[in-house]
Amino acid sequence: MNNPEFKVDYDSLPGIAGKLERQGVGLVVVRFWDAGERVYGPGGRAEPGYVPDRSSDEDVDRLAALTTGLAATASAVGTDPAAGSSSIGDT
């Protein structure tokens, strides 16, 4: 991922996912992204160094695949979580 503050240990994910799955827990990753998005700091000012990561969809897909989870975009889920779960599969 391009964000140095966010680290994922991809090697550990399948084992973690297996433990969760045995407990009946699944993972649904929803990517909220827009080319015009901004991060605002104190005082309501946009952070000048923040750049939306256009490649984050690849990270979301990889995370979902390694955990046998589901990946979706915000537009697929919409504003109704119940409707969203049916649009991305059984959860």
Sequence and secondary structure as in RCSB ss.txt:
>XXXX:A:sequence
MNNPEFKVDYDSLPGIAGKLERQGVGLVVVRFWDAGERVYGPGGRAEPGYVPDRSSDEDVDRLAALTTGLAATAS
AVGTDPAAGSSSIGDT
>XXXX:A:secstr
   TT    TTTHHHHHHHHHHTT   EEEE   TT   B GGG B TT    TTHHHHHHHHHHHTT EEEEHH
HHTT HHHHHHHH   
